[in-house]
Every structure is written in structure tokens, then in C-alpha cells.
């Protein structure tokens, strides 16, 4: 009886690992980072965590997904949400955008 329990445990762990490792789905549309000099950087169909380009003053979320503007890292607790089809200011201490 011991062997089937071990096999069942290994199978359950493998299923959980595969479910957790599924790739993130890209948002449709683009995120536009507006720089202080008036130029902009476009990211089409973004996914995951993106570094905010240097000297960015604002972000335009022209996607179908919400994004989080992060301070310290992609896992930072300090974040604010920019809804789909909305825009916001980017402060100098904000370094990343995470597509939700």
C-alpha cells in the first residue's frame, strides 16, 4: 500500500507544478511610456514584468488588462493599479510595470 500512496503524491505534486508554471497570457494592445523629452516607448502585447524606461513621466495603458506600477521590484508590496484604457503619472521612484 505504501508504493501507491507515494506515486499518488508524486503525481499530485507534478500536476501542481505544471499548473503553477503555465505561461502568462499577453495583454492585447500596447503600453506607452511617455518620456520627459516628449518621446515615447511602445510595448505591444505586453506580459509579465516590464522595466520602466529612464526619464518616464507617464504611462498610457491601451491594453485589455490592468497593470500595476511598482516601486522597488516586480514583487513589491507598494503598487498602484492603472486600469485598462487609462493613463497615469509615473514617479521617479517607480521602476516596473506588471501586467495583470
Helices and strands as residue ranges (DSSP letters): H 2-20, E 29-35, E 40-44, E 49-51, E 56-63, E 67-70, E 79-82, E 86-89, E 96-99
